[in-house]
Amino acid sequence: MSCSSKFVYSKDYATYRFSDDHPFNQMRVELTYDLLKDSGALKDEDIVSPRYATEEELALFHSREYIEAVKKASVGDLSEEEGFEFGIGTEDTPIFKGMHEASSLIVGSTLSAIDEVMQGRTDHSLNLGGGLHHGFERRASGFCIYNDGAVGIKYLQKKYNQRVMYVDTDAHHGDGVQWAFYGDPDICTFSIHETGRYLFPGTGYVNERGLKEGYGYAFNLPIDAFTEDESFLDVYESAFKKIAAYFKPDIIVSQNGADAHFYDPLTHLCSTMKIYERIPALTHELAHKHCGGKWVALGGGGYDIWRVVPRAWAQLWKVMKDQAPFQGELPAAWLEKWEPEAPFSLPHTWHDPDGSYKKIPRKPEITEKNAKTLKAAMQFINNQIHYN
């Protein structure tokens, strides 16, 4: 299948940094960029320099009051009491100098990725700096200050009049984006994530299906802790295909968190690198089937920045660009550059060897629970198709 892809990138993504010991570290984007460069899969002509979002663009989703609070925090003028009201200055989203500018770049990068696709310069585009899906209209949450996905979807609606399918494969529920469009029948949100019984933000249950005119356009697959590749991909593929055929989007926006891997320190899923080949392959297939190829992909979570995120996101780009994942050994130049910096030994292959983690004793039970969750979701989809 002949198609083109663009890679939105700036070294200034690193300015979105809460502290040296905070788990959200945009160094992972640089590590991915270097891995792709050293592998020969990313050329200078693939790269697009992003812009900053304007305040008017931020206000497509965020309240003016909240934007002003972030601006004040950026220069040290926001009191602790004011910050608490807006979720700023918390353990998850501490204040840092220049946070408004850094966050505006993240949003602007997603808008740049959207414009590349919508103005016909490419079929697909990737912004690994984005995917900050927990931000709310007037509150920061879960490491996310401005919600670039929500702003981007509003931008797609206002500027390009698009029906958007938002697909979120982060281990954490994409709550900020879901609630932003919970009453909107022109935006379909689909999130597969670890169940909120164990993990932040504690939402994303099957019965969260939309409100009023938006009822029937929010879909969730909360999978059990310790879910492995086979069960993850079975429920994901079955639901995604059915939902896309039902909604018939004009464009797909995907959030590609890399925190469902067994190495991730903040989650409890047991996926390997296998899912990070299949997730983008299916998105690519459905974008061409339903949207003429129009697909904007974002980054997201991922807290093992050395062993997991660079490989997962490099595979995302490779599949997006030429539909053929990397195989075999990682490039020696990348390993030589980064292994001395890493806190532990880096993997030397694109895939995880068999037996990389301890056998899960509850595998049949977990698989059965996920199958029941899928059945409930599919029944709802079938009812919607029949009703409409």
N, C-alpha and C positions, 0 to 999 in steps of 0.2 A: 504494500500500500504506500503510495507516494504522498508524503506530507512534509511540512517544514515545522521547525520548532525554534523558539528563542529563549534565552537564559538571561533573566534580569538579575543584575548583580552589582553590588557596591561594597567596597571595603568598609564604608561607613556604617554598615549593619552592626559592626562591633560597638558602635556608640550606644546601642540599646543594651545597657549593662547595669544591673542593679548593684552588684558587689562582687568581689573576687570569689566568695564562697557560695554565691547564689546558684541554684541548680540550672537556671535558665542562662545559657551561655552561647552567644551567637558566634563564638569561635568555630562552632560546628559547621557553619556555612563556609568559612574559609577553608576548613579541612576538606569539605566536599569539593569545593572549587579546585583546590590543589590536586585532589585525587582524580578528578575528571581531566584536568590539564595534563597530568602525568600519564594518564591512560590514553591520551590522544582523542578522547571523545568530545572534548569541548574546544572549539576553535574561536579565535577572536571575532570572526564574523557571526558567531552564534550569540554574542553577548550584547545586551541592551543596558545602557546606563539609566537608572531610574531617576525620577524627580521627587520632590517633596509634595505631599498633598496640601492644598490650600485649606484655610479655615472653613471656607464655604463647602468644600468637599467633605471635610470631617463632619460638618454639621448635617450632611445627608442622613447620618445615623445618630451621632452624638449630640447631646444638648449643648447649647452655647455656654451655659453655666459650667458644665463639666470641662469643656475645652479651656475656659478661662482658669479653672482650678489647676489643670495640668500645666498651663503656662506659668502660673504663679509658683507652683512647686518646682518648676525648672530652674527658677532663679532664687529659690530659697525663701519665698514670700508667703507660703501657705502654712497656716498654723496647724498644729496637730489635730485640733478639734475640727477644723475645716476639712483636713485630709481624711479623717475618719468617715465623714459624710459621703465622700466620693471613693472610698476604698483605696486611697492613696496614703502611703506611709505605713502600710501594714507589713507583716512578715513576708507575705507573698509578693507584694508590689511596693517595696521601699522606694523612697524618693531618691532620685539621682539628678545631678546637674545636667541640664539640657534634655530632660526626658521628653518634653514636647517635640523638640526638633527630631530626636531619634525616632520617636513614635510616628511622627508625620512622614519620615522617610519610609518606614515600613508600609504605611498606607499608600503613599505615592508610588512605591514599587509595585504594589498590586494593581493600582490604576494604570501604571505603565504596561504591565503584563496584559491587562484587559484591552488597552488601546492597540497593542500589537496585533491581537487576534481580530478585534472588531473592525479595525481599519484595513484589514486584508493583507498585512505584512507577513503573517505567519498563520499556520493552522493551530498550533499549540504554543503556550508560553508557560514558563516556570519561574516562580518567585519563592525561593527557599527562605528568604527573610520573613515571609508572611505566615499566615495561618494562625493568628492570635485570636482564637475563637471564643475566649471566655469574657471578653470585654462587653460591658453593657452600655446602654444609652447614656447613663450619667454615673457610671461606677466602674472602676478598675476591678479586675478579678483574675485570680489564677495566673499571675505573671503577665497579664495582658492589659495594656493601658488603652490604646485605641484598637478597635476590632476591625482590622483591614478587610476581612472577609465580608462583614456586614456592610461596611462602607462601599466595598467593591460591588456587591450585589445591588445596592441602592443606585450606584453609578450606572450599572448595566441597565437598570430599569429606566432611569431618568434620561440618560443620554442615548441609549441604543434600543429601548423598548423591548428588552429580552425577557423571555420566560426562562428562569434559571433553575437548574437542579444542582444543589449543593450536597456534596458527598464527603463525609468526614470519617476517616479511618484511624484517627487518633485514639489511644487507649482511654482518654478522658472524653466524656460526652461533650459535644459541641453546643453547649447550652446558650452562649451568647448569640450565636447565629440563629439557632432554633427560635428563641423567644423573640428575636427581632422581626421574624416573618411568620409568627404563629397564626396570625389571622389573614395571611395573604395567599390567595389561591394561585398566584402567578409565580410563587417561589416554593419549590419542593425541597425539604431538607431530609437527608438520610444519614444517620450516624450509627456506626457499629463501634462498640466500646465496652470496656469492662464494666460490669454492673455497678450501679451507684450504691449498692449495699456495702461495698468495701472501699470505694474510691471517689475522690473529689470529681465533680461537684455534687454527687449524690442525686443526679437527675438522669433523664434519658430512658424512662421505662416505656414498655410497649404501648401503654395506654395514653401516652402523650402524643396526640394525633392531630393537633391543630385546634383552632377556635373559630367559631362562626363561619365566615366565608372560607377561612383557611383550614377548616376541618377536613381531614383526609389528605393533607399535603405535608404532614410531618411524620417521619418514620424512624423508629429506633429499634436497634437490635442490641440489647444489653447482654453480653456473653459472660459466662461464669469465670471466676478467677482460675488461673492455671490452664485456660484453653490453649490447645496446641494448633499447629498449622492446619491440619485436615478439617477440624471442626470450624475454625475461623473462616477458611476459604469456602467451605460448603454453604454456610449460612449467608456469608457476604455475597457470593456470586448469585445464589438463588434469588435473594431479595433485590439486589441491584438491577438485575436483568428485568425482573417483573415491574419494579417501580419505574424504571426508565421507559419501558414500553407503555405503561399507564399514563405517565405525565407528559411524555413527548416534549422534552426541553428544547429550547433554541441553543443553549450553551450549557456545558458542565463546568462547574467550579469545584475542584477537589482540594480538601485539606489532607495533607499527607504526613501526619505525625508519625514518628518512628519510635514510639514508646511501648509498643505491644511486644517487643522482643524480650526474650528471657533474661538478657543482661540488664534491662532497664531498672534503675534503682528505685523508681517511684511507683511502679505498677506491679501487677501480679499475673500477667499473662505469660505464656510460654511459647510464643512464636519464634521462628527462626528467620533467616534471610529469605526463605522461600516465598513468604507472603509479599515481600517487597519487590518481587518480580511480577507476581500475578496481579496485585492491586492495580498498578498502572497499566498492565496489559489489558485488563478488562475495561478500565476507564477509556483507554484508547479505542478499543473495539466499539464501545457504546457511543462514544462521541462521534465516530464516523457513521454509525448506524442511524443515530437520531438527530445529530446537530451539524451535519456537514463537516465534521472534524473539529468544531470549535470547542476548545478545552483550555482552561486556565488552571494550573496546578500551583498550590501553595505549600509551604513547609508546615510547621506546627510543633508539637511536643517532640521529645527525644532527649534523654538526659544522660545516656552513655555516649558522650560526644566523641569518644575515641574509637570504640570497637563497633558501634552500631550505626550511628547517624550517617557518617560519611559513606559507608557502603550502601545503606538503604536509599539515601537520596541520590547517590550516583547511579544506582540501578533505575530509579525513577526517571532521571534524565535520559539514560541510555535507551530505555524502552520507549520513552516519549519521542526520542529522535529517530531511532531506526528499528524499533520493535524487536531488538535482539539483546537480551541481558548479557552482562559481563560473565565470563566463565574463567575458571582457573585461578592463577596467582594475581595478587595485587601488584601494582607497579613497584619495582624495587626502589625507584627514586623517591616515591612517597614514603615508603617505610623508612628509608634511610634518613629522610628529613624529620619525620615526626616521631619515630619510636623513641629517640632520646628524650623527647618532651613529655611523652605519655606516662601516666602514673602506673601503668602495668603493660604487659606484653600485648602488642597489637596482633590481630589475626592477619595471616599472610594470604588468605584465600577469600574469594568473594562469597563463598558459601560456608555455612557452619557445618563442621563434621558431625556425622551421626554420633549420638551419645554425648553431646556437648553439655547437657543438663541432666539432672537426676530424673529417673523414670517417675511419671506422675501416677500414683496409685489409684486415683479416682477418675481416670480417663473415661471409662464407659459411662459413669454417672454424669460427668461434665458434658460429654458429647450428647447424652440424652436430654439434659436440661437445655442445652443450646438448640437442639432440634425442636423441643417444645416451644421455645421462644420464637423460632423461625415460623413454626406452624401458626402461632397466634398472629404474627405479623402478616403472613401470607393470607390468612383468612380475612383479615381486614382489607388487604389489597384487593382480593377477589370480590369482596363485598362492594368496595368502591367502584371497581370496574363495572360490576353489574348495575350499581345504582346510577352511574353516569352513562 
